[in-house]
């Protein structure tokens, strides 16, 4: 509750509400030993009062309990004023400058923020090597994503059982490549005695290096003189539209250097005439007619010419 005015005979009094109250509405907040309390001011959450005749400045933080904040050499503290963070007192009898204000307490230090979470990155687990005849593991490698391995022979594996040596399984349906190789040297990309690549829709190459090349087989029905392919096409068994004899004028979807081998699908279907009409083919003679199932026409796509160019034509007899 606020203090109001100066009491007589050294009594500091405060009212219960606004304004000065009649004598029967106040009570003594502090009964000092001084004759007079000449001045009082609020500063930095405390009350300061100037007294006489001892010239003291007394202080209270609750209005009830008072202590001596400054015992001046003067006999009177006539007035106290708070200015610019300090207290100034007007004294008597010599008029000395009053006490400098109390320095405010330091602000509370802010709470230190919590540390961020530590990020964790692990490379994918590598391939588990096959166990050799002696029972010791021949290979166990962990692959750290993006890591480059530089040495003469990166991995050497010896297989002694009929189990697969390495299984690579791609489970994502995106367009990423399962194995990608870039050869910056002069050696071969891959050297092998036998190949067997059998993913559905992709060319198979059993014994590709030593024993020859086998192209995957696709059955195709001609529609309006054409059909579409992709890189998985190799050997194509052709049937005319409705099973009747038909003309083939172009094949769409070829890749530079791609080789196709064309044949008639079955003896019970009509002849297939491969023609230069429509500018889809560059042939030694037009048309090339596949009239028996043993006939073969081998062609290759040339993107510069925008044509399927004949490599060979076999009119074969049994």
C-alpha positions as CSV (number, residue, x, y, z in Angstrom):
1,X,0.0,0.0,0.0
2,X,1.4,3.5,-0.8
3,X,2.8,5.9,1.9
4,X,1.5,9.4,2.0
5,X,3.0,12.6,3.5
6,X,5.1,13.0,6.6
7,X,3.9,12.3,10.1
8,X,4.6,14.4,13.1
9,X,7.2,13.4,15.6
10,X,9.0,11.1,13.3
11,X,6.1,8.9,12.4
12,X,5.9,7.6,8.7
13,X,2.2,7.0,7.9
14,X,0.3,5.5,5.0
15,X,-3.3,5.4,4.0
16,X,-5.5,2.5,2.8
17,X,-6.6,4.2,-0.4
18,X,-6.0,7.2,-2.6
19,X,-5.5,10.7,-1.1
20,X,-4.8,11.8,2.4
21,X,-7.1,10.3,5.0
22,X,-8.3,11.6,8.4
23,X,-6.2,10.8,11.4
24,X,-8.5,8.0,12.5
25,X,-8.0,6.2,9.1
26,X,-4.2,5.7,9.3
27,X,-1.9,3.7,11.5
28,X,1.9,3.9,12.1
29,X,3.9,2.1,9.5
30,X,7.2,2.9,11.2
31,X,8.0,4.8,14.4
32,X,11.5,6.1,13.9
33,X,13.9,7.4,16.6
34,X,14.3,10.6,14.6
35,X,12.4,13.9,15.4
36,X,11.4,14.5,11.8
37,X,10.9,12.5,8.6
38,X,11.4,15.3,6.1
39,X,11.2,13.5,2.8
40,X,10.2,10.2,1.2
41,X,10.6,8.7,-2.3
42,X,10.1,5.3,-4.0
43,X,13.1,4.1,-5.9
44,X,14.1,0.7,-7.4
45,X,11.2,-1.2,-5.6
46,X,12.0,0.3,-2.2
47,X,11.1,3.4,-0.1
48,X,13.7,5.8,1.0
49,X,13.0,8.5,3.8
50,X,15.2,11.5,4.9
51,X,15.3,12.2,8.6
52,X,16.3,14.9,11.1
53,X,18.3,15.6,13.3
54,X,20.6,12.7,12.5
55,X,20.6,13.3,8.7
56,X,19.9,9.6,7.9
57,X,18.4,8.0,4.8
58,X,16.4,5.0,5.9
59,X,15.1,2.3,3.5
60,X,12.3,-0.3,3.5
61,X,11.2,-2.9,0.9
62,X,7.9,-3.7,2.6
63,X,6.9,-0.4,4.2
64,X,7.2,-1.9,7.7
65,X,10.8,-3.0,8.3
66,X,13.3,-0.1,7.9
67,X,17.1,0.0,7.9
68,X,19.7,2.8,7.7
69,X,20.8,3.0,4.0
70,X,23.0,6.1,4.6
71,X,24.2,7.9,7.7
72,X,25.2,11.3,6.4
73,X,27.5,13.9,8.2
74,X,24.6,16.4,7.9
75,X,21.8,17.0,10.4
76,X,18.9,17.1,7.9
77,X,17.9,15.3,4.7
78,X,15.4,17.8,3.4
79,X,14.5,16.2,0.1
80,X,15.3,13.0,-2.0
81,X,14.8,12.8,-5.7
82,X,15.3,9.8,-8.1
83,X,17.0,10.8,-11.4
84,X,18.6,8.8,-14.2
85,X,19.0,5.6,-12.1
86,X,20.4,7.4,-9.0
87,X,19.1,9.1,-5.8
88,X,20.0,12.7,-5.0
89,X,19.4,14.2,-1.5
90,X,19.2,17.9,-0.5
91,X,20.8,18.2,3.0
92,X,21.2,20.8,5.7
93,X,23.1,22.4,7.3
94,X,26.1,22.4,4.9
95,X,24.1,21.3,1.8
96,X,26.2,18.3,0.8
97,X,25.1,16.2,-2.2
98,X,23.1,13.2,-1.2
99,X,23.7,9.5,-1.7
100,X,24.1,8.0,-5.1
101,X,21.3,5.5,-5.9
102,X,21.6,1.8,-5.4
103,X,22.8,0.0,-8.5
104,X,20.1,-2.3,-9.8
105,X,20.5,-6.0,-9.6
106,X,21.6,-7.9,-12.7
107,X,18.9,-9.4,-14.9
108,X,18.2,-13.1,-14.7
109,X,20.4,-15.0,-17.2
110,X,18.3,-16.6,-20.0
111,X,18.0,-20.4,-20.1
112,X,20.5,-22.1,-22.3
113,X,18.8,-23.7,-25.3
114,X,18.9,-27.5,-25.6
115,X,21.5,-29.0,-27.9
116,X,20.2,-30.2,-31.3
117,X,19.9,-33.8,-32.1
118,X,23.0,-35.5,-33.5
119,X,22.5,-36.7,-37.1
120,X,23.3,-40.3,-37.9
121,X,24.2,-41.6,-41.3
122,X,25.0,-45.2,-42.0
123,X,26.0,-46.8,-45.3
124,X,24.0,-49.7,-46.7
125,X,25.0,-53.2,-45.5
126,X,27.3,-54.8,-48.1
127,X,27.2,-58.3,-49.7
128,X,27.7,-61.3,-47.5
129,X,30.4,-63.5,-49.0
130,X,30.0,-67.3,-49.5
131,X,31.6,-69.6,-47.0
132,X,34.6,-71.6,-48.4
133,X,35.1,-75.4,-48.0
134,X,37.3,-74.8,-44.9
135,X,34.4,-73.1,-43.2
136,X,36.0,-69.6,-43.1
137,X,34.2,-66.7,-44.7
138,X,35.8,-65.8,-48.0
139,X,34.2,-62.4,-48.3
140,X,32.3,-60.1,-46.1
141,X,32.3,-56.5,-47.4
142,X,30.4,-53.5,-46.1
143,X,29.6,-50.9,-48.7
144,X,29.5,-47.3,-47.6
145,X,27.3,-45.3,-50.0
146,X,29.4,-43.3,-52.4
147,X,32.7,-44.8,-51.3
148,X,35.5,-45.2,-53.9
149,X,37.7,-48.3,-53.6
150,X,41.1,-48.1,-55.3
151,X,43.3,-51.2,-55.5
152,X,44.6,-53.7,-58.1
153,X,41.8,-56.3,-57.5
154,X,38.8,-55.0,-55.6
155,X,37.0,-58.2,-54.9
156,X,38.1,-61.8,-55.6
157,X,35.7,-64.7,-54.9
158,X,36.2,-68.4,-55.2
159,X,33.0,-70.5,-55.4
160,X,33.1,-74.1,-54.5
161,X,29.3,-74.9,-54.3
162,X,26.4,-74.8,-56.7
163,X,24.8,-71.8,-54.9
164,X,24.7,-68.4,-56.5
165,X,27.8,-66.4,-56.0
166,X,26.2,-62.9,-55.8
167,X,22.5,-62.0,-55.8
168,X,21.6,-58.4,-56.7
169,X,17.9,-57.6,-56.1
170,X,16.4,-54.3,-57.1
171,X,13.1,-53.8,-55.3
172,X,12.3,-50.2,-56.3
173,X,10.2,-49.7,-59.4
174,X,12.0,-46.5,-60.5
175,X,14.3,-46.2,-63.5
176,X,17.6,-46.5,-61.6
177,X,20.3,-48.8,-63.0
178,X,21.1,-51.9,-61.0
179,X,24.8,-52.0,-62.2
180,X,26.5,-49.1,-63.9
181,X,30.1,-49.3,-65.2
182,X,32.4,-46.6,-66.6
183,X,35.7,-48.0,-68.0
184,X,38.3,-45.2,-68.1
185,X,41.1,-47.7,-68.8
186,X,42.0,-49.9,-71.7
187,X,40.9,-53.3,-70.4
188,X,37.6,-55.1,-71.0
189,X,34.5,-54.0,-69.0
190,X,33.6,-57.7,-68.3
191,X,35.3,-60.9,-69.3
192,X,33.5,-64.2,-68.7
193,X,33.1,-67.7,-70.0
194,X,29.3,-67.9,-69.6
195,X,26.5,-65.4,-69.4
196,X,22.9,-65.8,-68.3
197,X,20.9,-62.6,-67.9
198,X,17.2,-63.6,-67.6
199,X,15.3,-60.6,-66.2
200,X,11.8,-60.7,-67.9
201,X,11.7,-58.4,-71.0
202,X,15.5,-58.0,-71.2
203,X,17.8,-59.8,-73.7
204,X,19.4,-63.0,-72.5
205,X,23.1,-63.8,-73.3
206,X,24.0,-67.3,-72.4
207,X,27.6,-68.1,-73.2
208,X,27.9,-64.6,-74.6
209,X,31.7,-64.3,-74.7
210,X,32.8,-67.8,-75.7
211,X,29.9,-69.7,-77.1
212,X,27.8,-67.1,-79.0
213,X,24.9,-64.7,-78.5
214,X,21.2,-65.5,-78.0
215,X,18.6,-62.6,-78.4
216,X,15.4,-62.7,-76.4
217,X,12.3,-63.7,-78.4
218,X,9.1,-61.5,-78.7
219,X,5.9,-62.4,-80.5
220,X,4.5,-59.4,-82.3
221,X,1.3,-58.8,-84.4
222,X,1.6,-56.1,-87.1
223,X,-1.0,-53.3,-87.0
224,X,-1.4,-50.9,-89.9
225,X,2.0,-51.8,-91.2
226,X,4.0,-51.1,-88.0
227,X,4.7,-52.0,-84.4
228,X,6.7,-50.5,-81.5
229,X,9.7,-51.9,-79.6
230,X,12.1,-51.0,-76.9
231,X,15.7,-52.1,-76.1
232,X,14.5,-55.5,-74.8
233,X,13.6,-56.7,-78.3
234,X,16.0,-59.0,-80.2
235,X,14.4,-61.9,-82.1
236,X,10.8,-61.1,-83.3
237,X,8.3,-63.7,-84.4
238,X,5.9,-61.8,-86.7
239,X,2.2,-62.4,-87.3
240,X,0.1,-60.4,-89.8
241,X,-3.0,-58.5,-88.7
242,X,-5.7,-61.1,-88.2
243,X,-3.2,-63.9,-89.0
244,X,-3.3,-63.0,-92.7
245,X,-0.5,-61.9,-95.0
246,X,0.7,-58.4,-94.2
247,X,3.2,-55.7,-95.1
248,X,5.7,-54.2,-92.6
249,X,6.7,-50.6,-93.5
250,X,8.4,-49.4,-90.3
251,X,9.3,-50.3,-86.7
252,X,9.2,-47.5,-84.0
253,X,11.3,-47.2,-80.8
254,X,14.7,-48.4,-82.1
255,X,17.9,-47.6,-80.2
256,X,21.2,-46.7,-82.0
257,X,23.0,-49.9,-83.0
258,X,20.1,-52.1,-81.9
259,X,19.9,-55.4,-83.9
260,X,16.7,-57.3,-84.7
261,X,16.1,-60.7,-86.3
262,X,12.7,-61.0,-88.0
263,X,11.0,-64.2,-88.8
264,X,7.5,-65.5,-89.6
265,X,5.8,-66.7,-86.4
266,X,4.3,-69.9,-87.7
267,X,3.5,-71.9,-90.9
268,X,-0.2,-71.3,-90.5
269,X,0.0,-67.5,-90.8
270,X,0.3,-65.4,-93.9
271,X,3.5,-64.2,-95.5
272,X,5.2,-61.1,-94.1
273,X,6.5,-58.5,-96.7
274,X,9.1,-56.1,-95.3
275,X,9.1,-53.0,-97.6
276,X,10.9,-49.7,-98.1
277,X,7.5,-48.1,-98.5
278,X,7.1,-45.5,-95.7
279,X,10.9,-45.0,-95.5
280,X,11.3,-47.3,-92.5
281,X,13.8,-49.7,-94.0
282,X,16.9,-49.6,-96.1
283,X,17.0,-53.1,-97.8
284,X,19.1,-54.8,-100.4
285,X,15.8,-55.6,-102.3
286,X,12.2,-54.6,-101.6
287,X,10.2,-56.3,-100.4
288,X,12.0,-58.9,-98.3
289,X,9.4,-61.7,-98.0
290,X,9.3,-64.1,-95.0
291,X,7.1,-66.8,-96.4
292,X,8.4,-69.8,-94.4
293,X,9.3,-70.0,-90.7
294,X,13.0,-70.7,-91.5
295,X,13.5,-67.4,-93.3
296,X,15.4,-64.7,-91.4
297,X,15.9,-61.0,-91.9
298,X,18.6,-59.3,-89.7
299,X,18.4,-55.5,-89.5
300,X,20.1,-52.7,-87.4
301,X,18.8,-49.3,-86.4
302,X,20.8,-46.3,-87.7
303,X,19.6,-43.1,-86.1
304,X,21.6,-40.9,-88.5
305,X,19.8,-42.4,-91.5
306,X,16.5,-42.9,-89.5
307,X,16.3,-46.3,-91.0
308,X,16.5,-50.0,-90.2
309,X,19.4,-51.2,-92.4
310,X,19.5,-54.7,-93.7
311,X,22.5,-56.8,-92.5
312,X,21.5,-60.0,-94.1
313,X,18.5,-61.9,-95.5
314,X,18.3,-65.7,-95.4
315,X,15.9,-67.5,-97.8
316,X,16.4,-70.9,-96.2
317,X,15.3,-74.4,-97.1
318,X,14.7,-77.4,-94.9
